[in-house]
Amino acid sequence: RLEPITAEMARAPGDLPALHRLVIDFWEVLTDASDNVPYRLIFNSFRAFYARVEDGLSHLLRDELIDLEAYHSITDALASRQGELARDRAARLIQRGGDRLLQALAMLEQMVAR
């Protein structure tokens, strides 16, 4: 179920809003496949937050959104039943976006403190 999503991502290389929506779809498929209720609850909260700030985050998360190779590598690891490898690749990808978000929040906090 991930291959059609990554194929669509490949057809939208510079379209950040489209990539953002496809990335959410990608993580939703993984969340569903995990059959893990806590993951589902966290993902639902994450998706609700993203829906409100998606336009503002697309440029901030650009490097993560356009890294099609990373999404393919996660998909490939899962297809070859290498769960730990997929987890590690997913963690690295998510960490990049998380770091950018934390940097932006720190900058915002500094601006507000002035």
C-alpha positions as CSV (number, residue, x, y, z in Angstrom):
1,R,0.0,0.0,0.0
2,L,3.0,2.3,0.3
3,E,4.2,1.9,-3.3
4,P,1.3,3.9,-4.8
5,I,2.0,6.7,-2.4
6,T,5.7,6.9,-3.1
7,A,4.9,6.7,-6.9
8,E,2.6,9.7,-6.5
9,M,5.3,11.5,-4.5
10,A,7.7,10.9,-7.4
11,R,5.2,12.6,-9.7
12,A,5.0,15.7,-7.5
13,P,8.7,16.5,-6.8
14,G,8.3,20.3,-6.2
15,D,4.7,20.5,-5.1
16,L,5.2,20.9,-1.3
17,P,1.5,20.9,-0.4
18,A,0.9,17.7,-2.4
19,L,4.0,16.1,-0.9
20,H,2.8,17.1,2.6
21,R,-0.5,15.4,2.1
22,L,1.1,12.3,0.6
23,V,3.6,12.1,3.5
24,I,0.6,12.1,5.9
25,D,-0.9,9.3,3.9
26,F,2.4,7.4,4.0
27,W,2.5,7.6,7.8
28,E,-1.1,6.7,8.1
29,V,-0.6,3.5,6.2
30,L,2.2,2.6,8.5
31,T,0.1,3.5,11.5
32,D,-2.7,1.3,10.3
33,A,-0.3,-1.6,9.5
34,S,1.1,-1.4,13.1
35,D,-2.3,-2.3,14.5
36,N,-1.2,-0.4,17.6
37,V,-3.9,1.6,19.4
38,P,-1.5,4.0,21.1
39,Y,0.2,4.7,17.7
40,R,-3.2,5.4,16.2
41,L,-4.1,7.8,19.0
42,I,-0.8,9.7,18.6
43,F,-1.1,9.8,14.9
44,N,-4.7,11.1,15.1
45,S,-3.5,13.9,17.3
46,F,-0.6,14.6,15.0
47,R,-2.8,14.6,11.9
48,A,-5.3,17.1,13.5
49,F,-2.4,19.4,14.4
50,Y,-0.9,19.2,11.0
51,A,-4.2,20.0,9.3
52,R,-4.2,23.4,11.1
53,V,-0.6,24.3,10.3
54,E,0.1,22.4,7.1
55,D,0.7,25.4,4.9
56,G,3.1,27.0,7.3
57,L,5.1,23.8,7.9
58,S,5.5,22.7,4.3
59,H,8.4,25.0,3.7
60,L,9.9,24.3,7.1
61,L,9.8,20.6,6.5
62,R,10.8,20.8,2.8
63,D,14.0,18.6,3.2
64,E,12.0,15.9,4.8
65,L,9.1,16.2,2.3
66,I,11.3,16.0,-0.8
67,D,13.5,13.1,0.4
68,L,11.8,10.4,-1.8
69,E,14.8,8.2,-1.4
70,A,14.1,8.0,2.4
71,Y,10.5,7.0,1.8
72,H,11.5,4.4,-0.7
73,S,14.1,3.0,1.7
74,I,11.5,2.6,4.4
75,T,9.2,0.9,2.0
76,D,11.9,-1.4,0.7
77,A,12.9,-2.4,4.2
78,L,9.3,-3.2,5.1
79,A,8.9,-5.2,1.9
80,S,11.9,-7.3,2.7
81,R,10.6,-7.8,6.3
82,Q,13.5,-5.8,7.9
83,G,11.4,-4.1,10.5
84,E,14.3,-2.8,12.6
85,L,15.9,-1.3,9.5
86,A,12.6,0.4,8.5
87,R,12.2,1.7,12.1
88,D,15.7,3.2,12.0
89,R,15.2,4.8,8.6
90,A,11.9,6.2,9.7
91,A,13.4,7.5,12.9
92,R,16.2,9.3,11.0
93,L,13.7,10.9,8.6
94,I,11.3,12.0,11.3
95,Q,14.2,13.4,13.4
96,R,15.2,15.7,10.6
97,G,11.7,17.3,10.6
98,G,11.6,17.3,14.3
99,D,14.9,19.1,14.6
100,R,13.7,21.8,12.1
101,L,10.5,22.3,14.1
102,L,12.4,22.6,17.4
103,Q,14.8,25.2,15.8
104,A,11.8,27.2,14.5
105,L,10.1,27.1,17.9
106,A,13.4,28.2,19.6
107,M,13.6,31.1,17.2
108,L,10.0,32.0,17.8
109,E,10.6,31.9,21.6
110,Q,13.6,34.2,21.2
111,M,11.5,36.7,19.2
112,V,8.7,36.7,21.8
113,A,11.1,37.1,24.6
114,R,12.5,40.4,23.1
